[in-house]
Amino acid sequence: MRGAFLHTDVLVARVEELLRGFGARVCREYAVSGGRRSGFIDLFAVLHTHRIACEAELSADRVVNDVAKATAARADLLLIVTPERRIARAVAKRLDKAGIATADECLEVWVLPLGVALKRLRNRCHLMTPVNVPTTSRHQTSGDLGAQRESTEQRGADHAS
């Protein structure tokens, strides 16, 4: 991993540990190809059908690119984690200035210092279950939906007989 101690061993590692504890599949330095915005997401996790991108930032310089990478990776949530509240406020201000909403229909963005981020993840991860996540998410292909319909029709036929 390319970051220094604070970036890698403190911010990213703590979020990774928490997500793994909830059973998420986690990948550090997740490669994203999106034209000009190609690069790596510090931490990418899949928890059931929920896709989470996590970027650790020590300044507000690259946050617009973080949003572009998360969008290219089709993440549902982008967590920008910072070491302190002052940096989190600067990041939020930078996103606002760039016209990037922290919640839209495709990507939810959280900008939080580490302690608050871990607390919010603990409070929210148990809600990210297959039961609570719609089965027709934007990541599901039409082939997946067709297989789901066939399965439902088969169960209906089984109950009718």
C-alpha positions in Angstrom: 0.0 0.0 0.0 1.3 3.4 -0.9 0.2 5.5 2.0 2.3 6.4 5.1 1.7 5.0 8.6 -1.3 7.2 9.5 -3.0 6.6 6.2 -2.4 2.9 5.9 -1.9 1.4 9.3 -4.3 3.6 11.3 -7.1 4.9 9.1 -7.5 2.2 6.5 -6.6 -0.7 8.7 -9.2 0.2 11.4 -12.0 0.4 8.8 -10.9 -2.8 7.2 -10.9 -4.7 10.5 -14.4 -3.5 11.3 -15.8 -4.4 7.9 -14.1 -7.9 8.0 -15.7 -8.4 11.4 -19.1 -7.9 9.8 -18.3 -10.5 7.1 -17.4 -8.2 4.2 -15.1 -9.2 1.4 -12.4 -6.6 1.5 -9.7 -5.5 -1.0 -7.0 -2.9 -0.4 -5.8 -0.8 -3.3 -8.8 -1.8 -5.5 -8.0 -1.0 -9.1 -10.5 1.2 -10.9 -10.5 2.1 -14.6 -12.5 5.0 -15.5 -10.7 7.0 -18.2 -9.0 10.0 -16.7 -10.0 9.0 -13.2 -8.3 5.6 -13.2 -6.5 4.7 -10.0 -6.9 2.8 -6.8 -9.5 2.9 -4.1 -7.7 2.6 -0.7 -10.2 0.0 0.5 -13.1 -1.6 -1.3 -15.6 -3.9 0.5 -18.7 -5.9 -0.5 -21.0 -6.6 2.4 -23.8 -8.8 1.0 -24.9 -6.7 -2.0 -23.7 -3.4 -0.6 -20.5 -2.0 -2.2 -18.4 0.3 0.0 -15.4 2.4 -1.1 -13.2 3.8 1.6 -10.7 6.6 1.0 -8.4 7.8 3.8 -7.5 11.5 3.3 -5.1 13.7 5.2 -6.2 16.8 3.1 -9.0 17.9 0.8 -6.8 17.9 -2.3 -8.0 14.7 -4.0 -11.5 14.2 -2.8 -13.2 15.1 -6.1 -11.1 12.2 -7.7 -12.2 9.9 -4.8 -15.9 10.5 -5.8 -15.1 9.8 -9.4 -13.3 6.5 -8.5 -16.1 5.4 -6.3 -18.6 6.1 -9.0 -16.5 4.2 -11.6 -16.4 1.3 -9.1 -20.2 1.5 -8.8 -20.0 1.8 -5.1 -23.2 2.4 -3.0 -21.3 4.2 -0.3 -18.1 6.3 -0.3 -16.5 6.7 3.1 -13.9 9.4 3.2 -12.2 8.9 6.6 -9.9 11.6 8.1 -7.7 11.7 11.2 -9.5 14.7 12.6 -12.7 16.8 12.4 -10.9 19.8 10.9 -9.9 17.9 7.9 -13.3 16.3 7.5 -14.9 19.8 7.5 -12.4 20.9 4.8 -13.2 17.8 2.7 -17.0 18.5 3.0 -16.4 22.1 2.0 -14.4 21.0 -1.0 -17.1 18.6 -2.2 -19.8 21.3 -1.7 -17.7 23.8 -3.7 -17.3 21.2 -6.5 -21.1 20.7 -6.5 -21.0 17.1 -5.3 -23.9 16.2 -3.0 -23.2 13.9 -0.1 -26.3 11.8 -0.9 -27.8 11.1 -4.3 -29.6 8.2 -5.8 -26.4 6.4 -6.9 -23.7 7.2 -4.3 -23.9 8.1 -0.7 -20.8 10.0 0.6 -19.8 10.1 4.3 -17.0 12.4 5.3 -16.1 11.6 8.9 -13.1 11.5 11.3 -12.0 8.0 12.1 -13.8 7.5 15.5 -17.1 8.8 14.2 -16.7 6.7 11.0 -16.2 3.5 12.9 -19.2 4.2 15.2 -21.5 5.0 12.2 -20.3 1.8 10.4 -20.9 -0.3 13.5 -24.4 1.2 13.7 -25.2 0.7 10.0 -23.4 -2.5 8.9 -25.9 -4.8 10.7 -28.6 -3.2 8.6 -26.8 -4.0 5.3 -28.2 -7.5 5.1 -29.6 -9.3 2.1 -33.1 -8.9 3.6 -32.7 -5.1 4.0 -31.0 -4.5 0.6 -33.4 -4.5 -2.4 -32.8 -7.5 -4.7 -33.2 -5.3 -7.8 -30.2 -3.1 -7.0 -28.6 -1.2 -9.9 -25.7 -3.7 -9.8 -27.9 -6.7 -10.8 -27.9 -7.7 -14.4 -31.0 -8.5 -16.4 -29.7 -12.1 -16.5 -29.8 -12.2 -12.7 -33.3 -10.9 -12.7 -34.4 -13.5 -15.2 -33.0 -16.3 -13.1 -34.8 -14.8 -10.1 -38.1 -14.7 -12.0 -37.7 -18.3 -13.1 -36.9 -19.4 -9.5 -40.1 -17.6 -8.3 -42.2 -19.1 -11.0 -40.9 -22.6 -10.2 -41.7 -22.1 -6.5 -45.2 -21.0 -7.5 -45.6 -24.1 -9.6 -44.4 -26.3 -6.8 -46.9 -24.8 -4.4 -49.8 -25.2 -6.9 -49.2 -29.0 -7.3 
